[in-house]
């Protein structure tokens, strides 16, 4: 049953990413702050309140090392690929951008699967947060691919192929959890580190820069949605 839930969530995540590339820029700018705020609140609550205690119960003190290790790896990958620079409309190499996006989607797939390993409820809420924060990123990627000279069809096709990597990450996570003893604790720890990194390093600085009250309210709504819904 978990496999079915994860498959549905990953498909919806991929569809949202591609649909996001077709949304009007004006709509995105209007709702960008609350979207990112909701994602930040939900990811933080999922990682620290829901996933971390479960990971500690399974792996003990090693959990913190895995959490910090996951954050360090994500930071290294982001630095190496210069993903942050890409999203500031600097000239980019399409292959480098798509490779960075593929790694990002793999981590999204792993995180979604890990959340469903805790509970279907957490999986659904986490998937919603991942999808919400994915849409603005995919719109930015689409725009940057178009700037490099790609046609609309080729840009969407490239993004569609890259979206498949989320399924790879999710499948690998579920297989590892069922085949390798004590793997679930490690997987949950990595998922926690991924969520905290995305929220603190990627999303919150952007929300601070925006300085919109709706973003703060959305952060609280996202956190309450994860913690408060039974």
VOBA-1610 file (N, C-alpha, C; in pm, whole numbers, padded with zeros to 5 digits, always signed):
BEGIN
Unk+00083-00121+00000Unk+00000+00000+00000Unk+00087+00126+00000Unk+00200+00120+00074Unk+00290+00235+00077Unk+00342+00266-00062Unk+00373+00161-00138Unk+00424+00181-00275Unk+00322+00259-00358Unk+00194+00227-00342Unk+00090+00296-00420Unk+00082+00443-00380Unk+00082+00470-00249Unk+00076+00608-00202Unk+00195+00689-00255Unk+00313+00630-00245Unk+00433+00700-00290Unk+00429+00724-00441Unk+00383+00624-00516Unk+00374+00639-00662Unk+00281+00754-00700Unk+00167+00761-00633Unk+00071+00869-00661Unk+00133+01005-00629Unk+00201+01014-00513Unk+00261+01140-00472Unk+00370+01184-00569Unk+00453+01091-00615Unk+00561+01124-00707Unk+00506+01168-00842Unk+00400+01101-00889Unk+00338+01141-01016Unk+00280+01281-01005Unk+00212+01308-00894Unk+00155+01442-00874Unk+00265+01548-00866Unk+00375+01513-00800Unk+00489+01605-00791Unk+00543+01638-00929Unk+00560+01536-01012Unk+00609+01559-01148Unk+00513+01639-01232Unk+00383+01608-01219Unk+00282+01682-01295Unk+00277+01828-01253Unk+00290+01851-01122Unk+00287+01989-01072Unk+00406+02068-01125Unk+00522+02001-01131Unk+00641+02070-01182Unk+00624+02111-01326Unk+00565+02023-01408Unk+00547+02056-01550Unk+00435+02157-01569Unk+00328+02143-01490Unk+00219+02239-01499Unk+00265+02377-01455Unk+00353+02378-01354Unk+00404+02505-01305Unk+00475+02585-01411Unk+00539+02515-01505Unk+00611+02585-01611Unk+00517+02659-01704Unk+00389+02626-01697Unk+00291+02689-01786Unk+00209+02797-01716Unk+00232+02813-01585Unk+00155+02914-01512Unk+00200+03055-01550Unk+00107+03150-01549Unk+00145+03289-01579Unk+00241+03344-01474Unk+00340+03417-01518Unk+00439+03474-01427Unk+00373+03566-01325Unk+00269+03638-01368Unk+00199+03729-01276Unk+00136+03653-01160Unk+00079+03536-01190Unk+00017+03454-01085Unk+00122+03406-00987Unk+00237+03363-01039Unk+00343+03314-00953Unk+00393+03423-00859Unk+00415+03542-00913Unk+00465+03651-00830Unk+00366+03687-00720Unk+00237+03677-00751Unk+00134+03714-00654Unk+00129+03616-00537Unk+00145+03487-00566Unk+00130+03384-00462Unk+00260+03316-00422Unk+00371+03367-00470Unk+00500+03303-00443Unk+00531+03301-00292Unk+00512+03413-00225Unk+00545+03422-00082Unk+00464+03323+00002Unk+00330+03320-00009Unk+00257+03221+00071Unk+00287+03077+00033Unk+00315+03050-00095Unk+00349+02915-00137Unk+00478+02868-00070Unk+00580+02953-00077Unk+00708+02917-00016Unk+00697+02913+00137Unk+00616+03002+00193Unk+00596+03003+00338Unk+00532+02874+00387Unk+00428+02831+00317Unk+00362+02706+00353Unk+00459+02589+00344Unk+00537+02586+00237Unk+00633+02477+00218Unk+00738+02477+00330Unk+00789+02595+00366Unk+00890+02604+00471Unk+00836+02554+00605Unk+00716+02599+00641Unk+00656+02556+00768Unk+00629+02407+00771Unk+00574+02354+00662Unk+00541+02212+00657Unk+00666+02125+00658Unk+00770+02166+00585Unk+00892+02087+00581Unk+00964+02088+00715Unk+00969+02203+00781Unk+01033+02211+00913Unk+00959+02124+01015Unk+00826+02136+01015Unk+00748+02057+01111Unk+00760+01908+01080Unk+00759+01872+00953Unk+00772+01731+00916Unk+00906+01676+00960Unk+01013+01754+00934Unk+01146+01706+00967Unk+01173+01699+01115Unk+01146+01809+01187Unk+01186+01819+01327Unk+01086+01759+01425Unk+00959+01770+01394Unk+00856+01726+01490Unk+00809+01583+01463Unk+00799+01547+01335Unk+00744+01416+01300Unk+00851+01312+01270Unk+00945+01346+01182Unk+01042+01245+01135Unk+01157+01225+01232Unk+01212+01334+01287Unk+01330+01322+01373Unk+01308+01231+01494Unk+01198+01245+01569Unk+01180+01154+01683Unk+01173+01007+01640Unk+01109+00980+01527Unk+01101+00843+01479Unk+01239+00791+01439Unk+01318+00878+01376Unk+01454+00838+01336Unk+01540+00809+01459Unk+01529+00891+01562Unk+01606+00871+01685Unk+01566+00739+01751Unk+01437+00709+01750Unk+01389+00584+01810Unk+01446+00462+01739Unk+01474+00476+01609Unk+01524+00362+01532Unk+01676+00355+01529Unk+01743+00472+01526Unk+01889+00472+01508Unk+01967+00529+01625Unk+01900+00588+01723Unk+01968+00641+01839Unk+02053+00763+01808Unk+02169+00771+01873Unk+02255+00890+01862Unk+02312+00909+01722Unk+02317+00803+01643Unk+02369+00815+01507Unk+02284+00906+01420Unk+02160+00926+01463Unk+02065+01005+01383Unk+02120+01143+01352Unk+02174+01211+01453Unk+02223+01348+01434Unk+02334+01352+01330Unk+02421+01253+01333Unk+02530+01248+01235Unk+02476+01235+01094Unk+02375+01150+01077Unk+02315+01132+00944Unk+02242+01258+00899Unk+02173+01324+00993Unk+02102+01448+00959Unk+02201+01554+00911Unk+02307+01575+00989Unk+02407+01676+00953Unk+02480+01636+00825Unk+02505+01506+00809Unk+02571+01460+00687Unk+02488+01487+00564Unk+02357+01462+00574Unk+02267+01489+00461Unk+02267+01637+00426Unk+02265+01723+00528Unk+02267+01867+00504Unk+02398+01910+00440Unk+02508+01850+00484Unk+02639+01884+00428Unk+02648+01843+00281Unk+02597+01724+00249Unk+02600+01677+00111Unk+02516+01767+00021Unk+02396+01802+00068Unk+02312+01891-00011Unk+02379+02026-00033Unk+02443+02077+00072Unk+02513+02204+00058Unk+02626+02194-00043Unk+02700+02083-00039Unk+02809+02065-00134Unk+02760+02054-00277Unk+02652+01979-00296Unk+02596+01965-00431Unk+02546+02099-00483Unk+02478+02174-00395Unk+02426+02304-00436Unk+02538+02400-00470Unk+02643+02397-00392Unk+02757+02485-00419Unk+02824+02446-00550Unk+02845+02316-00571Unk+02916+02270-00690Unk+02839+02302-00817Unk+02710+02288-00812Unk+02629+02312-00932Unk+02590+02459-00948Unk+02617+02537-00842Unk+02583+02680-00844Unk+02436+02702-00877Unk+02354+02618-00815Unk+02209+02626-00840Unk+02153+02762-00803Unk+02204+02819-00693Unk+02151+02948-00651Unk+02181+03055-00755Unk+02298+03048-00814Unk+02331+03144-00919Unk+02243+03128-01040Unk+02206+03003-01072Unk+02121+02977-01188Unk+01987+03048-01173Unk+01934+03047-01052Unk+01802+03104-01032Unk+01803+03255-01015Unk+01916+03314-01044Unk+01920+03460-01045Unk+01940+03511-01188Unk+01895+03429-01281Unk+01893+03468-01422Unk+02030+03493-01481Unk+02133+03423-01431Unk+02263+03429-01495Unk+02266+03327-01608Unk+02355+03347-01706Unk+02366+03249-01814Unk+02399+03111-01757Unk+02334+03006-01810Unk+02355+02872-01757Unk+02377+02774-01871Unk+02441+02662-01838Unk+02455+02551-01930Unk+02337+02458-01906Unk+02253+02431-02006Unk+02133+02351-01985Unk+02160+02217-01918Unk+02268+02146-01959Unk+02297+02015-01901Unk+02328+02026-01753Unk+02402+02131-01714Unk+02435+02150-01572Unk+02309+02180-01491Unk+02223+02262-01548Unk+02098+02298-01479Unk+02010+02175-01461Unk+01997+02095-01567Unk+01912+01976-01561Unk+01973+01871-01466Unk+02106+01861-01465Unk+02170+01768-01373Unk+02147+01806-01229Unk+02157+01934-01200Unk+02130+01983-01065Unk+01986+01956-01026Unk+01894+01979-01121Unk+01753+01957-01094Unk+01725+01809-01070Unk+01795+01722-01144Unk+01776+01578-01126Unk+01817+01536-00985Unk+01930+01584-00937Unk+01973+01552-00801Unk+01873+01602-00698Unk+01822+01720-00723Unk+01722+01778-00632Unk+01596+01692-00630Unk+01553+01646-00748Unk+01432+01564-00755Unk+01451+01427-00691Unk+01571+01373-00702Unk+01600+01246-00635Unk+01581+01260-00484Unk+01632+01370-00430Unk+01618+01392-00286Unk+01471+01415-00249Unk+01395+01480-00338Unk+01251+01498-00313Unk+01181+01362-00307Unk+01214+01275-00403Unk+01152+01143-00405Unk+01187+01062-00281Unk+01312+01071-00238Unk+01355+01001-00116Unk+01279+01053+00006Unk+01263+01184+00012Unk+01196+01245+00127Unk+01048+01207+00132Unk+00983+01206+00016Unk+00842+01167+00011Unk+00825+01023+00058Unk+00909+00935+00006Unk+00899+00794+00046Unk+00926+00777+00194Unk+01026+00847+00246Unk+01058+00837+00388Unk+00942+00884+00475Unk+00875+00989+00433Unk+00760+01039+00510Unk+00648+00936+00515Unk+00624+00867+00404Unk+00520+00764+00403Unk+00559+00645+00488Unk+00689+00622+00508Unk+00732+00515+00597Unk+00692+00543+00741Unk+00680+00672+00776Unk+00637+00710+00911Unk+00486+00692+00924Unk+00411+00751+00831Unk+00265+00737+00832Unk+00207+00794+00702Unk+00092+00742+00657Unk+00028+00798+00538Unk-00006+00947+00553Unk-00050+00986+00675Unk-00083+01126+00698Unk+00037+01216+00676Unk+00151+01178+00735Unk+00271+01259+00718Unk+00317+01257+00573Unk+00300+01144+00508Unk+00338+01135+00368Unk+00259+01231+00281Unk+00130+01239+00305Unk+00044+01329+00228Unk+00082+01474+00252Unk+00099+01511+00378Unk+00132+01649+00410Unk+00270+01686+00356Unk+00364+01596+00368Unk+00499+01622+00318Unk+00498+01634+00166Unk+00423+01549+00100Unk+00413+01556-00046Unk+00356+01691-00089Unk+00256+01739-00016Unk+00198+01869-00048Unk+00302+01980-00037Unk+00384+01973+00069Unk+00488+02074+00088Unk+00592+02067-00023Unk+00633+01945-00058Unk+00732+01929-00165Unk+00678+01982-00297Unk+00553+01951-00327Unk+00493+01997-00453Unk+00484+02149-00457Unk+00441+02208-00344Unk+00425+02353-00339Unk+00558+02425-00361Unk+00665+02372-00304Unk+00793+02440-00322Unk+00857+02404-00456Unk+00810+02297-00518Unk+00864+02254-00646Unk+00819+02343-00761Unk+00694+02389-00754Unk+00637+02466-00866Unk+00719+02591-00899Unk+00750+02678-00802Unk+00831+02796-00836Unk+00968+02760-00892Unk+01030+02654-00839Unk+01161+02615-00889Unk+01155+02568-01033Unk+01052+02490-01065Unk+01041+02439-01202Unk+01009+02551-01300Unk+00934+02650-01256Unk+00908+02766-01341Unk+01038+02839-01371Unk+01122+02854-01268Unk+01251+02920-01288Unk+01339+02839-01383Unk+01341+02707-01365Unk+01421+02622-01453Unk+01372+02633-01598Unk+01241+02631-01614Unk+01183+02641-01749Unk+01223+02773-01815Unk+01212+02880-01738Unk+01247+03012-01793Unk+01394+03018-01834Unk+01480+02959-01750Unk+01623+02962-01780Unk+01657+02877-01902Unk+01590+02765-01919Unk+01611+02683-02038Unk+01568+02757-02164Unk+01461+02831-02154Unk+01413+02909-02269Unk+01512+03021-02303Unk+01573+03078-02198Unk+01671+03185-02219Unk+01792+03132-02296Unk+01828+03005-02273Unk+01944+02948-02342Unk+01916+02920-02489Unk+01791+02936-02531Unk+01758+02915-02671Unk+01676+02790-02698Unk+01644+02712-02594Unk+01562+02593-02612Unk+01421+02632-02655Unk+01362+02548-02741Unk+01223+02571-02778Unk+01134+02531-02660Unk+01011+02577-02663Unk+00916+02544-02557Unk+00899+02394-02543Unk+00886+02325-02657Unk+00865+02180-02653Unk+00986+02107-02594Unk+01105+02147-02636Unk+01227+02079-02586Unk+01248+02107-02438Unk+01218+02228-02395Unk+01236+02261-02254Unk+01143+02178-02167Unk+01016+02167-02208Unk+00920+02088-02132Unk+00957+01940-02134Unk+01005+01892-02250Unk+01046+01751-02261Unk+01164+01722-02169Unk+01260+01814-02164Unk+01377+01796-02078Unk+01336+01794-01931Unk+01248+01884-01893Unk+01201+01887-01754Unk+01122+01762-01720Unk+01045+01710-01817Unk+00968+01588-01793Unk+01060+01470-01765Unk+01168+01458-01841Unk+01265+01349-01819Unk+01329+01362-01681Unk+01364+01484-01645Unk+01427+01507-01516Unk+01332+01475-01401Unk+01203+01500-01420Unk+01105+01470-01315Unk+01102+01321-01281Unk+01138+01236-01376Unk+01137+01093-01353Unk+01235+01051-01244Unk+01337+01133-01221Unk+01438+01097-01121Unk+01381+01096-00979Unk+01270+01167-00957Unk+01206+01161-00826Unk+01157+01020-00799Unk+01108+00953-00902Unk+01064+00815-00888Unk+01180+00723-00854Unk+01296+00751-00911Unk+01416+00672-00881Unk+01452+00684-00733Unk+01451+00807-00683Unk+01483+00828-00542Unk+01383+00761-00450Unk+01254+00771-00485Unk+01150+00710-00402Unk+01161+00558-00403Unk+01181+00499-00521Unk+01190+00353-00531Unk+01311+00300-00457Unk+01425+00369-00470Unk+01546+00327-00400Unk+01526+00330-00249Unk+01455+00432-00202Unk+01430+00444-00058Unk+01343+00330-00006Unk+01236+00300-00078Unk+01146+00193-00034Unk+01214+00057-00042Unk+01294+00035-00147Unk+01365-00092-00159Unk+01466-00109-00046Unk+01539-00002-00016Unk+01639-00009+00091Unk+01574-00036+00225Unk+01459+00028+00248Unk+01392+00012+00378Unk+01341-00130+00397Unk+01308-00198+00288Unk+01253-00333+00300Unk+01359-00442+00291Unk+01475-00410+00235Unk+01576-00512+00211Unk+01695-00505+00307Unk+01724-00388+00359Unk+01842-00370+00443Unk+01800-00347+00588Unk+01852-00429+00677Unk+01816-00415+00818Unk+01860-00279+00872Unk+01774-00218+00951Unk+01800-00089+01016Unk+01813+00027+00915Unk+01773+00004+00790Unk+01786+00111+00690Unk+01686+00223+00715Unk+01571+00192+00771Unk+01468+00293+00788Unk+01516+00409+00874Unk+01591+00381+00981Unk+01640+00488+01066Unk+01732+00581+00990Unk+01820+00527+00908Unk+01911+00608+00827Unk+01833+00690+00725Unk+01737+00625+00659Unk+01657+00693+00557Unk+01580+00810+00618Unk+01520+00787+00734Unk+01445+00894+00799Unk+01537+01008+00842Unk+01657+00974+00886Unk+01753+01077+00925Unk+01792+01164+00806Unk+01818+01100+00693Unk+01852+01173+00571Unk+01735+01260+00527Unk+01614+01207+00538Unk+01496+01285+00501Unk+01482+01408+00590Unk+01506+01390+00720Unk+01500+01502+00814Unk+01601+01609+00774Unk+01725+01567+00748Unk+01827+01663+00707Unk+01790+01735+00578Unk+01731+01661+00485Unk+01688+01721+00358Unk+01583+01828+00380Unk+01482+01795+00460Unk+01373+01890+00487Unk+01424+02015+00556Unk+01507+01995+00660Unk+01557+02110+00735Unk+01645+02198+00646Unk+01727+02135+00563Unk+01815+02212+00474Unk+01733+02296+00376Unk+01636+02234+00311Unk+01555+02306+00213Unk+01484+02424+00279Unk+01427+02399+00398Unk+01351+02504+00466Unk+01441+02619+00512Unk+01553+02585+00579Unk+01637+02688+00640Unk+01729+02757+00540Unk+01787+02680+00450Unk+01887+02736+00358Unk+01825+02792+00230Unk+01725+02723+00177Unk+01667+02765+00050Unk+01546+02857+00063Unk+01452+02819+00151Unk+01323+02888+00153Unk+01319+03009+00247Unk+01362+02992+00372Unk+01348+03101+00470Unk+01425+03227+00429Unk+01551+03215+00380Unk+01619+03338+00335Unk+01541+03411+00225Unk+01479+03334+00138Unk+01399+03396+00032Unk+01277+03467+00089Unk+01215+03407+00191Unk+01099+03469+00255Unk+01140+03597+00328Unk+01255+03596+00392Unk+01305+03716+00461Unk+01328+03828+00361Unk+01382+03792+00246Unk+01407+03892+00142Unk+01276+03952+00092Unk+01171+03871+00083Unk+01042+03920+00032Unk+00974+04016+00130Unk+00990+03990+00261Unk+00932+04076+00364Unk+00780+04092+00347Unk+00711+03982+00330Unk+00566+03986+00316Unk+00501+03916+00435Unk+00399+03980+00493Unk+00332+03923+00609Unk+00263+03792+00575Unk+00215+03780+00454Unk+00145+03658+00415Unk+00237+03537+00425Unk+00368+03559+00408Unk+00463+03449+00414Unk+00471+03393+00555Unk+00477+03481+00656Unk+00484+03437+00795Unk+00359+03358+00832Unk+00243+03408+00793Unk+00118+03337+00821Unk+00118+03200+00753Unk+00171+03196+00631Unk+00174+03069+00558Unk+00268+02969+00624Unk+00379+03017+00682Unk+00471+02929+00755Unk+00397+02863+00871Unk+00322+02942+00946Unk+00247+02889+01060Unk+00140+02790+01013Unk+00072+02823+00904Unk-00031+02734+00851Unk+00031+02601+00808Unk+00146+02608+00742Unk+00213+02486+00700Unk+00253+02399+00816Unk+00307+02461+00923Unk+00349+02385+01040Unk+00229+02324+01113Unk+00124+02403+01129Unk+00004+02353+01198Unk-00061+02242+01117Unk-00058+02253+00985Unk-00118+02150+00901Unk-00051+02015+00923Unk+00080+02017+00945Unk+00153+01891+00967Unk+00134+01841+01109Unk+00144+01931+01206Unk+00141+01890+01348Unk-00002+01869+01398Unk-00092+01958+01353Unk-00225+01961+01413Unk-00327+01866+01352Unk-00308+01825+01227Unk-00406+01737+01164Unk-00379+01593+01207Unk-00476+01525+01269Unk-00454+01389+01319Unk-00447+01288+01205
//
